[in-house]
Amino acid sequence: MKICILEDSYDYSQSPLKELDPPADPLPYLQEHTCERHCLRKATAVQQVIELAHRDFDLFLNLCDGAWDEDRPGIEVVQTLERLGVPFTGANAAFYEPSRETMKMVCRMWGIRTPAYVMATADASVAFAAGHLRFPLIVKHPSSYASIGLTRHSRVETPAALHAEAARAISAYGAALIEEFIDGREFTVLVAENADDPRHPFAYLPVEFQFAPSESFKHFDLKWKTYATMTCVPCTDAALSERLQEMARRLFVGLNGTSYGRCDMRMNAAGDLYVLEINPNCGIFYPPSAEGSADLILLHDPRGHAHFVNAILNAAIKRSRQVAPKWQIYLDSQQRYGMFAVGSIAEGDVIAPFEEMAQVLVSRTHVEHNWDADQRAWFADHAHPLSENVYALWSNLRGS
């Protein structure tokens, strides 16, 4: 395939990662393909992607991972790729940067332990956290990517220290994620989309981060500057490894994950596992001696980078075909709206599934008491009865 590699540029960026984040190098793992590398700038990323999409690339390998509050390209790259309907690796727009509240809600609904927390935006919510959560606590950036904002002092033992750290985070980022700190061991698991069986994504061999006695978690300086003081080792306990992988798979599926993500977890003294977060579009393909967590996982897993690359490329191609529209609605020569095929449709192809999709429901009683004459006329023409009183509509806007 002819692949376009999209990378974010630190030119003109004020990111604290600018001098610390080494450039990725996926080329050693793409030797069977013809590749071009293109660096995108935040201000011109959309136009750059549009121009590149007009060329004859078969697929885009998207390594852009700028967060919502960064000056690096990120979600806008994904949105543009989706609008253009081209195959691409990396998270789709829905999975690109799920909120921590969404992650924790999915964890609870899927039976996955996650630390108790408060999302604080003011002194009152910080005080609530101090009174209802168990110390020690940890204060994080509300999206907590790349260990941004985390220092040794982010772990707090007292209400006074909590208020000080939370005030700093709220001032800098608008909110603070306050969690119960899980004392114990720290692991991370890489998950990749399985194009042939989306309900069972691939999970790779977990690795454990072992800290020096003076450290208890991976803060910014430890992650980016003094990482040589911590050790990364594969999880050799088969039962524990499977527990970690299964939790990561479940969270990935629960969040409707696409392409890949890296899931961070901690285990307390009792052996209970807690998911801290999942990182879609996590850093990967770093050069030797500067490997990121995902690379270290793949270096220890017998399947390695080759399996991972094949998985995400296959998933990108298949997902692109699945989401490609088979029809469009537009005006015909008589200025009437119609539903028209945009390509060949084979016998048995699903045109519009409607299964497992949200539907707009309304009761006739509600319509008769609340809708005006024009809206009731629209209801009479377009509503589909499900029972004597309940109807399905194709729009959630009255009469539109």
C-alpha positions in Angstrom: 0.0 0.0 0.0 0.9 3.6 -0.4 0.8 5.1 3.1 0.8 8.7 4.2 2.3 9.1 7.7 0.8 12.1 9.6 2.9 13.5 12.4 2.4 16.6 14.5 5.0 19.3 14.4 6.4 21.2 17.4 7.2 24.2 15.3 5.8 27.3 16.9 4.6 25.1 19.8 4.9 26.1 23.4 4.3 22.6 24.6 6.3 21.4 27.6 7.0 18.2 25.5 8.7 20.2 22.7 12.2 19.3 23.8 11.4 16.0 25.4 9.2 14.0 23.0 11.4 12.3 20.4 10.0 12.0 16.8 8.4 8.7 16.0 9.9 6.4 13.3 7.4 3.8 12.0 9.3 3.2 8.8 11.2 0.1 10.1 7.8 -1.6 10.6 6.3 -0.5 7.2 9.0 -1.9 4.8 6.5 -3.7 2.7 4.7 -0.5 1.9 5.6 2.8 0.1 5.5 5.6 2.7 5.6 9.4 2.8 6.0 11.4 6.0 4.2 14.7 6.5 4.4 16.9 9.6 1.3 18.9 10.3 1.1 22.3 12.1 -1.9 23.2 14.2 -2.8 26.3 12.2 -2.7 24.6 8.8 -3.4 20.9 9.7 -6.9 20.7 8.1 -5.8 22.2 4.8 -2.7 20.0 4.7 -4.8 16.9 5.2 -7.3 18.0 2.5 -4.5 18.5 0.0 -2.9 15.1 0.9 -6.2 13.3 0.6 -6.4 14.4 -3.1 -3.3 12.3 -3.8 -3.3 8.5 -4.4 -2.6 7.3 -0.8 -4.3 4.0 0.2 -4.2 4.8 3.9 -3.2 7.4 6.4 -1.2 6.4 9.5 -2.2 9.1 11.9 0.3 9.7 14.7 -1.0 13.2 15.6 -2.1 13.2 19.3 -2.5 16.8 20.4 -4.9 17.3 23.3 -7.8 19.7 23.4 -5.8 22.3 25.3 -2.5 21.9 23.3 -1.1 23.9 20.4 -0.4 20.7 18.4 -2.7 19.1 15.8 -5.0 16.5 17.2 -8.8 16.0 16.9 -9.1 18.3 13.9 -6.9 15.9 11.9 -9.2 13.0 12.8 -12.4 15.0 12.0 -10.9 15.9 8.6 -10.0 12.4 7.8 -13.5 11.3 8.7 -15.1 14.0 6.6 -13.0 13.0 3.6 -13.9 9.3 4.1 -10.3 8.0 3.8 -8.9 5.0 5.7 -6.8 6.0 8.6 -5.3 4.4 11.7 -5.7 5.9 15.2 -8.7 6.7 17.2 -11.9 8.0 15.5 -13.3 11.3 16.7 -15.6 9.6 19.3 -12.7 7.7 20.9 -9.9 10.3 20.4 -10.2 11.9 23.8 -12.9 10.5 26.1 -13.4 12.4 29.3 -12.3 10.9 32.5 -15.9 10.8 33.7 -16.8 8.7 30.7 -14.0 6.3 31.3 -15.0 5.9 34.9 -18.6 5.5 34.1 -17.8 2.7 31.5 -15.6 1.1 34.1 -18.4 0.9 36.6 -20.9 -0.3 34.1 -18.5 -3.0 32.9 -17.5 -4.2 36.4 -14.0 -2.7 36.3 -12.5 -1.2 39.4 -11.4 2.4 39.1 -10.3 4.8 41.9 -13.0 6.9 43.6 -12.8 10.5 42.4 -14.1 14.0 42.3 -13.7 16.4 39.3 -13.1 19.7 41.0 -13.6 23.1 39.6 -13.8 25.2 42.7 -13.0 25.2 46.5 -16.3 23.6 47.3 -15.7 20.5 45.3 -12.1 20.3 46.6 -13.5 20.4 50.2 -16.1 17.7 49.2 -13.2 15.5 48.0 -11.3 16.1 51.2 -14.3 15.0 53.2 -15.5 12.0 51.2 -12.4 10.4 49.6 -9.7 8.4 51.4 -6.2 9.8 51.7 -3.7 9.6 50.2 -5.1 11.4 47.1 -3.6 12.4 43.8 -4.4 15.6 41.9 -4.3 15.4 38.1 -4.9 17.4 35.0 -8.6 16.8 34.1 -7.6 14.8 31.0 -4.2 13.7 32.5 -2.4 13.0 29.3 1.4 12.5 29.1 1.6 13.1 32.8 1.1 16.8 32.2 1.0 18.7 35.5 2.0 15.8 37.6 4.8 16.3 40.1 5.9 14.4 43.2 3.7 16.8 45.1 0.6 15.8 43.2 0.2 12.9 45.7 -1.2 14.5 48.9 -1.6 13.2 52.4 -3.6 16.1 54.0 -6.5 18.4 53.3 -4.2 21.4 53.3 -1.9 19.8 50.7 -4.9 18.8 48.6 -6.3 22.4 48.5 -2.9 23.7 47.5 -2.4 21.2 44.6 -6.0 21.4 43.5 -5.8 25.2 43.4 -2.7 25.0 41.2 -4.4 22.5 38.8 -7.6 24.5 38.6 -5.8 27.7 37.9 -3.7 26.1 35.1 -6.2 23.7 33.5 -9.7 24.8 34.6 -10.4 21.7 36.7 -8.6 19.1 38.7 -9.2 15.3 38.7 -8.9 14.2 42.4 -8.6 10.5 42.9 -7.9 8.1 45.7 -4.3 7.1 45.2 -3.8 3.3 44.8 -0.7 2.3 46.6 1.0 -0.7 45.0 2.3 -1.9 41.6 1.7 -0.1 38.3 1.1 -1.8 34.9 0.2 -0.8 31.4 -1.5 -2.8 28.6 -1.7 -2.1 24.9 -4.9 -3.0 23.1 -5.4 -3.0 19.3 -8.6 -3.3 17.3 -9.4 -6.7 15.9 -11.0 -6.2 12.4 -12.2 -9.8 12.3 -13.7 -9.8 15.8 -14.3 -6.3 17.2 -15.7 -7.6 20.4 -12.4 -9.3 21.2 -9.6 -6.9 20.5 -5.9 -7.9 20.7 -4.3 -7.3 24.1 -0.5 -7.5 24.3 1.7 -8.7 27.1 1.5 -6.2 30.1 4.6 -4.6 31.5 5.2 -3.3 35.0 6.9 -0.1 36.0 9.1 -0.6 39.0 10.0 2.6 40.8 13.0 3.7 42.9 12.3 3.8 46.7 11.8 7.6 46.5 9.1 7.4 43.9 5.6 5.9 44.0 4.0 6.9 40.6 5.0 8.2 37.1 5.0 12.0 37.3 6.1 14.3 34.5 9.8 14.4 35.3 10.0 10.7 35.9 8.2 9.9 32.6 10.2 12.4 30.4 13.4 13.2 32.2 14.6 10.7 34.8 13.0 7.6 33.3 16.3 5.8 33.6 15.6 5.5 37.3 12.6 3.2 36.8 12.5 -0.3 35.4 10.1 -1.7 32.9 9.6 -5.5 33.1 7.2 -7.9 31.4 4.5 -9.4 33.6 5.5 -13.1 33.9 2.6 -14.1 36.1 0.3 -15.7 33.6 -2.9 -15.4 35.7 -2.2 -11.7 36.5 -1.3 -11.0 32.9 -4.6 -12.4 31.7 -6.5 -10.3 34.3 -4.8 -7.2 33.1 -5.4 -7.9 29.5 -9.0 -8.8 30.0 -9.7 -5.5 31.9 -8.0 -3.5 29.1 -10.0 -5.3 26.4 -13.3 -4.7 28.3 -12.6 -1.0 28.7 -11.6 -0.7 25.0 -14.8 -2.4 23.9 -16.9 -0.5 26.4 -15.7 2.8 25.0 -16.2 1.6 21.4 -12.5 1.9 21.0 -11.0 2.1 17.5 -7.4 1.3 16.3 -5.5 1.2 19.6 -5.0 2.5 23.1 -2.9 1.9 26.1 -4.5 1.2 29.4 -2.8 2.1 32.7 -3.6 0.2 35.9 -2.5 -0.2 39.5 -2.7 -3.2 41.9 -3.1 -2.7 45.6 -1.6 -5.0 48.3 -4.8 -7.1 48.3 -4.3 -7.9 44.6 -7.2 -5.7 43.4 -6.7 -4.1 40.0 -7.8 -0.6 39.3 -7.9 1.1 35.9 -6.5 4.6 35.9 -7.1 5.5 32.3 -6.9 4.5 28.7 -4.8 6.5 26.3 -6.1 6.5 22.7 -3.4 7.3 20.1 -0.7 6.7 22.7 2.8 7.4 21.7 4.4 4.6 19.7 7.1 3.8 17.1 9.8 5.7 19.1 13.4 5.0 18.1 15.7 2.5 19.9 16.8 3.7 23.4 13.8 6.1 23.5 11.0 3.6 23.4 7.6 4.6 24.8 5.5 2.3 27.0 3.7 0.9 24.0 6.9 0.0 22.3 8.3 -1.7 25.4 5.1 -3.8 25.5 5.6 -4.9 21.9 9.3 -5.6 22.4 8.4 -8.0 25.2 5.4 -9.6 23.4 6.3 -12.4 20.9 4.0 -11.0 18.3 5.8 -7.7 18.3 5.4 -4.6 16.3 4.7 -6.6 13.1 1.4 -8.0 14.5 0.4 -4.7 15.9 1.0 -2.8 12.6 -0.9 -5.4 10.6 -3.8 -5.3 13.1 -4.2 -1.5 12.9 -3.8 -1.4 9.1 -6.4 -4.1 8.5 -8.8 -2.5 11.0 -8.4 0.9 9.3 -9.3 -0.5 5.8 -12.2 -2.6 7.1 -13.6 0.2 9.2 -13.4 2.6 6.3 -15.4 0.3 4.1 -18.0 -0.3 6.9 -18.7 3.4 7.5 -18.6 4.4 3.8 -22.2 5.5 3.0 -24.0 3.4 0.5 -26.6 6.0 -0.3 -27.3 9.7 -0.3 -30.4 11.9 -0.1 -30.6 14.7 -2.7 -32.9 16.4 -5.1 -33.7 14.7 -8.4 -34.4 16.5 -11.7 -37.9 17.2 -10.6 -36.7 18.8 -7.4 -38.0 15.9 -5.3 -35.9 14.4 -2.5 -34.9 10.9 -3.1 -32.6 8.2 -1.7 -29.9 7.3 -4.3 -27.2 4.6 -4.3 -23.6 6.0 -4.5 -22.1 2.8 -5.7 -22.9 -0.8 -6.5 -24.9 -2.6 -3.8 -24.8 -6.4 -3.9 -27.6 -8.7 -2.9 -27.6 -9.1 0.9 -25.7 -5.8 1.6 -27.1 -3.9 4.5 -28.1 -0.4 3.4 -29.4 1.0 6.7 -29.2 -1.3 9.8 -31.4 0.5 12.3 -30.5 -2.3 14.7 -28.8 -1.0 17.9 -29.4 2.6 16.8 -31.1 5.3 18.7 -34.7 6.1 17.6 -36.8 9.2 18.4 -40.0 8.2 20.1 -43.0 10.4 20.9 -46.5 9.7 22.2 -49.6 10.7 20.4 -50.8 12.2 23.7 -47.7 14.5 23.8 -48.2 15.6 20.2 -51.9 16.4 20.7 -51.2 18.5 23.8 -48.0 20.2 22.9 -47.5 20.5 19.1 -49.1 23.1 16.9 -51.1 22.5 13.7 -48.1 22.4 11.4 -46.2 20.0 13.6 -49.2 17.8 14.0 -49.6 17.7 10.2 -45.9 16.7 9.9 -46.5 14.0 12.5 -49.4 12.6 10.6 -47.3 12.3 7.4 -44.1 11.0 8.8 -44.5 9.2 12.1 -44.5 5.4 12.2 -46.7 3.7 14.9 -45.1 1.3 17.3 -48.3 1.0 19.4 -51.6 2.8 19.7 -49.9 5.7 21.4 -46.2 5.5 20.7 -44.6 6.5 17.4 -41.1 6.6 15.9 -39.8 9.6 14.1 -36.7 10.2 11.9 -36.0 13.6 13.5 -35.8 14.8 17.1 -36.7 18.3 16.0 -40.4 19.0 15.8 -41.5 19.3 12.2 -37.9 19.5 10.9 
